[in-house]
Amino acid sequence: MFDRLLFSKIDNAPLLIFRVFFGILIALESFGAIATGWVNETLILPRFTFNFIGFDWLQPLPGNGMYFYFLVMGTFGVFIALGYKYRFSIIGFTLLWLGVYLMQKSSYNNHYYLLFLISFLMCFFPANTGLSIAAKQNPSLRTNTMFAYVKWIIVAQLFLVYTYASIAKLYGDWLDFGIIDILMQQRKDYPLIGPVLQLSWVHKIIGVSGIVFDALIIPALLWKPTRKFAFIISIFFHLLNSIIFQIGIFPYLALAFTVFFFEPETIRRIFLKGKQGYPANNCEAPHNKSLILLGCGIYLMIQALLPIRHHFIKDDVLWTEEGHRLSWRMMLRSRTGKIQFKVVNKADGAAYMVKLKDHLSKKQLRKIAAYPDFIWQFSQYLKKEQKKKGNSVSVYAVNSKVSINGKPYKAFIDPKVDLANETWDHFGHHEWILPSNFGNKSK
């Protein structure tokens, strides 16, 4: 039964159509990042970037190099959509996107992480065996079949994303709609819908529907009797998200995923009229079956475990942020902070307060006081800058306070700890983050 589920030969129309949509969307994401000024603001203007810790060596290209970087990614997207040099293009895009994802966190977004994961999976899929330049140039490549595991690993990935997103919302500030009040307040100046978004009953609808949609959308798309209704709801939900939260291509990528839930003949009838499908459903184990099972098993195990790692870290993830990223904890909190950095020369005890504006961009200034990894990284940066001048220094975060979801500011970082002398633990707690006193850990 397990073999039939994963290794049946099924029609590949959904994969071919998804490849086209995916290529178009990542091209728009890449070219749009240049056009909107995102590349300039995030990767060119800052003196340094807050990269993922451990990837300090991964820095933006000098000068206008990042514009060319994104132009190449956009070109890869076009090639992917056309099915031209597919394997080279998808691997190239995946590596470049991973690079830009890891070299900055000032614009961290869960959807950027999902885009990398899907790009990574697409590197292994036979997505160019039809509706592609490659298949026209090489007819022997053309086929209308794929193994069913291609579909099911996408479905499993989406199930994990939405399920964890739903579970993460089951905490106080979402359930009492407090965080939604804050998020909507930030959008009060939107034309036409701004005033509507301030209504309390609208907040209740958004809060409840967010939990229910995330929990049920994948099962509803899988079950044929509810599939069309779920698809209509998906269109409304994701387009509304696009308008309200302006989160780039993700709502449209989410809609593109729905091709994997409909019958292949439906997809062919809509997008590939006149193209012959594959009516059979034969089980045919590939020669590398064991390797496929091992790879898929390891991948899905990692995806299942990463989002729960914060339960094994001391204190509340809502306060410490330890274990927040890569966990599908989306739209859950609003953080603001206040902070000063004191640098003390170890040789003579001379001290000075750092002028943050001399080192950080406007976007970075909005992050630096509220996130512990940013605070630690900036301390390391100050240490390195002084080392270049021949000085050995200590760095302290003083007057550090954080407000979460509009609540009163509370002391955040221990002002007596020399952060320049601290190491970073990716899977543990940092004692220089003061206790939250929330009472219960956020689930």
N, C-alpha and C positions, 0 to 999 in steps of 0.2 A: 504493500500500500504506500509506504514511504517513497519507494522508488518511483511508483506511478505518479505520485504528487510532484516530485522534483524533476524526474527525468523523462516524462512524456514529451514527445515532440508536439508542439502547439504552433499555431499561426503566429508569425512574428510581426504582424501589422502594427500592434501597439508600440513595440520597440522602435520600429522605423519612424513612426509618426512622432514619438516622444523625442527621438534624436533630432528631428527637424526643429521642433519647438524648443528643445534644450539649446541647440546651437544658436537659434535666433535670440533667445533670452540672454545667454551669456555674452553674445556680441553687444546687445543693447546695454547690458550691465557694464561692460568694459568701456565702450565708447561713451556711454552716459556719464561714467565717473570722470572722464576728461571734460565733457561739455558742461557739467554742473559745477565744476571747480573742486570736486571731492579729492581728486589726485593732488591738486595744488595745495589745498588746505591741510590734507592729512599726511602727505608724504614728501612734499617739496619745501613748504614754508618752515616746518619745525626744525629746530637745531638738532634734535635727536628724536627718535621715536620710542614709545613704550612698547617694545616688542614682547612676544611671549618669552617669559623668563627661560633662559637656556639657549636662546637664539639671538644673542647679542651680535653675533657675526653676520646676521641677516639684516642688512641695512638698505634703505632706498638707494637707487642709483643716483650719482651726483648730477647736478644741473637739471636739465630737462629730461634726464634719462627715463624717469617713471612715465612720462607721456608716451615714449616709444614702447615701454614695457606693456602699457595698457593697450596700445594700438596693436601690438602683436597678439595679445590675448583676444581682442575683438576679432582680429583676422582669423585666429584659430576657431572662434565661434562660428564665423561664416563658413569656414571649411567643414566644420562638423555638420552644420545644417545641410550643406550640399553633398555631404558624404565624399569629400575629396581629401585624400591623404588622411583618412579618418583616424587610424591608430596613432600616427604621429601627432595629429592635431589635438586629439583628446588627451594624450599623455602630456603634450606640451602645455596645454591649458591647465591641466590638473597641477602640474609642478609650479607653474607661474602663479596660479591662484593660491596654492598653498604658501608660496613665498610671500605674497602680499598680505595674506591672512596672518602669518606668523610675525611679520615685521612691524605690526602696529595693533594696538588695542584701543586707541582713542575712539575708534568707530566700531568697537566690537558689536557683532550682531550674530545671534544664533543662526540666522539664515545663511550667513557667510560660511559657517561651519557645515551646514547641510549641503550647500553648493559644492563644497570640497568633497564631502562623502559621496554624493551622487556622481560627481566627475570621476572620482576614484573607481567606483563600481563600473561606470561606463567604459573605463579602459579595458575591461575584461569581456564586455558584451559584444556579440556580433551584430552591431547596430548599422553596419554599412552594406549588408547583403541584399539590399533592395532600396529603391527610391534614392539612389545615390549615383554620383559620377563614377565611383569606383566600380559599381556593378555594371554600368554601361560599358566601361572600358574593358572590363574583364568579366564576360558572361559566366565563366565558371564559378565566380564568386557568388552569383545570384542564387538565393534560396528564399522560400516563403515559410521557413520553419525556424524554431528555436527551442531550446530545452526550457521546460516550465520553471526551473529554478531561477531563471532570469527574472521572471515576473514575481516570484514569491519572495525573493530577497529584497526587491523594491517595496513590496507590500509590508514585509516585516520591518524594514527600516522606517517606513511611514507610521506603522502601528506604534513603534517605540517612541517616535517623536511626539505624536499626538497624545499618547497615553501618559507619558511623563509630563507633558505640558498641562494636561488636565489635573493630574494628581498634585502638581506643584501649586496649583491655584487653591487647593483646599487648606487655606490658612487664614488667620483672622482678618488681615487687612484687605484680602480679596473678598472674603465672605461677607464682610460688613460694608463692602464697596468703597472703602476709604481710599485705596490706591487708584480706583477707577475715577473717583472724584478729582484726584490730583492730575491724572493723565488727561482727563477731559478739560480741566481748567487750563492746561497748557495749550489747548486748541480752541479757546474761546473766541479768537479772532478769525477763525476760518470763515470765509464767505458762505452765507446761507445756512450751513449746518452748525456753525459755531454756537449760536444761542441754544439750539436744540440739544447739543451735546452737554449742556449744563443742567439739564432737567434730571431730577433724582430718579424718576421712573425709567429714563433712558439708561442711567447707570446700572440699575437693577437688571434690565434686559441684557446689557452688555456683559455684566458679571455672570449671570446664570447661563447665558448662551455660550460664553467662552468655555465654561466647564463642560457643559453638555455636548457642544459641538466637538471639542477635542476628544472626549471620551467615546463618542459614538460614531463619528464620521467614517472611520475605516470599516468597522463591522457593517454599517449601513450601506456602504458602497459595495461591499463583498456580497451582500444578500440581495439577490435579484429583485424580490418584491419591493425593496426600499431604495434600490439603486438610483432610479431616475429622480425621485424626490430628494435623495441625498445630494445628487449632482446639482440640482437647482439651488438647494440650500448652500452648497459650496460656492456656487457662482456669486450669490448674494453676499455671503460671509466674507469671501476673499476680496471682492471688489470694495466692500465697505471698509475692510482693513486697509486696502490700498489707499483709499481716500482719506481715512482718518489718521492712520499712522505713517503713511508715506514710507513704506519699507521696501522700496525698490521692486525687484522682479519677483520676490517670493510669492505674492498672491497668485501670480500668473504661472509660476512654476508649480505651485500646488494644484492649480487647475489642470496643468499639462499632465500631472501624474495620473489623473483620472482615466486616461486611456488604458491603463493597465487593469482597470476594474470592469470595463465593458467587454462584451464578447468580441473577439477579433473580427467576426463577420460584420458587426456593427461599425467598427472602426474602418474596415475596408469600404463598406458601403458609403460612408461619409467622406472619407479622404482619398480612397484609392479605387474609385469606380472603374470597373473593367479589368482590374487586376485579380488574377486567380488566387484564391486563398488556399489554406491547407485544412481540409475537413477532418482528417484522421486525428487520432489521439493515441498514437502508438508509444509504448514505453521502449526506450532504446538507450541503455546505459552507455555513456561515453567511456572511452578508454582511460580517461583521467578522473573517473568518478570519485575515487577516494580523496584525491587532491582537492577536488571541488568541494566535497563535503567538509573536509578539514578546514579549508579556507573560509567557507561560509560560516562554519561553526565558530571559529575563532573571531571572525569579524562581528558576528551578532552577539557573542558573549561579551566582547569589549563594549559594544553599544548598549548592552543591557546593564553592565556594571558601572560604567562611568557616571551615569546620572544619580546613582545612589551612594557614591563615595562620601558625600558630605555627612551622611548619617554616622560615619565612623571617625569623624573629625570633631574635636572638642568644640563646644559652644554652638551658636546658631548661625547657619549659613547666611541668613538674612542680614546678620550683623558683620560677620567676619569676611564674607564673600568666598571663603575657602571651600572649593568644590562647586562653585556656582557655574563656572563656564563649562561648556561641553555637556550640559545637563538639561537642556530644553526648559530652563526656567525663564520663560518669556513674559515680558510686560508685568513683572511681579513687584517691582519696587522703584521708588524714586529716592535717590540719595543726593544729599548736598552736604558739604563740609567746610570747615574752616581750619587753617593750618599755617604754621610758620616753621621754617627750618633754621636751626642754629648750627653753625659750623665752628668747631673749636680746634685750633692748632695744637697738636699734642706737644710740640716743642716748647712753646712759650705761654700756652693757655689763652692766647688772643682769640677772641670770638667775634663773630658778626652774624647778622640776620640776613638771610638770602632774599633778594628781590626776585620773586617768582616770574614777574613779567620779563625779566632779562633773559630768561631761559626757556620759557614755555609759550606755546601758541594759545590763542583764545580757547580752542577746543580742549587742549590739554589742561588749561587752568580750571576748566569745569570738572575735570576728573581727579586731579591730583590730591585734593583734600579728602575725598570720600572713599577711596579704594586702597586697601593696604598694600597690594602689589605695586601700585603706582608710587606710593610713598616710599617703599623699600627701594624700588628701582631708581627713583630720583636721588635718594640718599647715596646709592652706589655711583650714580653719575657725578654728584658733587665731589665724592671721594676721588674719583678718577681725574676730574678736572683739576683738583688741587695737587694730585700726585704729579701731573704734568709740569707743575710749577715747582716741584721738589718738596711739597708740603705733605706731611702725614696728619690727617685730621679725623676728628670724630664728628658725626652728624646726628643731631637730635631733632625729632618732630615735637615742637612745643605748641601749646594751646590748640591741640588737635581735638576737634569736636565734629560729630556727624549727626545729621538728622535723617531719619529713614521714614519715608511716607508721611512727611509733614509733621512728625512728632518732635517734641523738644530736643534740642541738641544735647548730646551726651559725650563725655570724654571718650576718646577713641584709641589714641596711641600713647603708650607709656613714655612720658617725656624724659625719663632717666636712662633709657636704653640707647646705646650708641648703634644706630641702625647701619652705619657704615661697616660695623664689625659683625653684623648678623648674616646668617646664610638663609637661603630660601628652601623650604620644604614643599614640594608640589602636592604631597598627600598627607600632610600633617598640619597641626595647629601652631601658630606663632604666639608665644606668650607675651610678646610686646603689644599685641592687640588686647586692650583692656576688656574685661568681661562684659557681656551684654546685659546681664540681669533681666533677660526677657522671661525667664521662668521655664518655658518649654522650648525645645529645639524645633525650628521650622521644618516641617515635612515637605 
